[in-house]
Amino acid sequence: MTAWLQAHPYIAYVMIYVLITYVYNKVFKTRRLPVLKEAIIYILLGGGSLMLLMFQMWGLPIVPSLAVAVALMLMVKIRYFVQDRMNKKQ
């Protein structure tokens, strides 16, 4: 997978940006910000994605690592959902 992502850097960049944006929105974003501040944050996320893309091109597994992080976050979300439904039944 790493070799394929090295051959397709644009797709790797988009994947990194989307995964980082998801992690930011679910973990670090606590409230709504003004539009300009939001735009600045997403531009900075894009710059950070470029840096991570460089690491991906050097052979580090950035995209799979981010995918594992997002998968774990989704598992926790599913667990909380199931736990809430169990508590509502009781």
C-alpha positions, 0 to 999 in steps of 0.5 A: 500500500505504501508503494502505491501511495508513493506512486499516487501522491495527490491521492495520498495527500487527499487521504491524509487531509481528510483523515486529519480533518476528521481527527481534528473535528472529533478530538480537538474541536470543542466549539464553533469558531468564526469563519476566518479562524476556521479557514486558517485552521483548515489551511494549517491542516493542509500545510501539516498534510504536506509535511506528512505527505513528505514523510509518506513519500519517504516510506513511513506509513502515515496513511495506514496509521491515520486510518487505524486512528480513525477506525479506533475512534469509530469503534469507541463511538459505536461502543458508546452508542451501544452502551447508551441504548443498553442504559435506555432499555434498563 
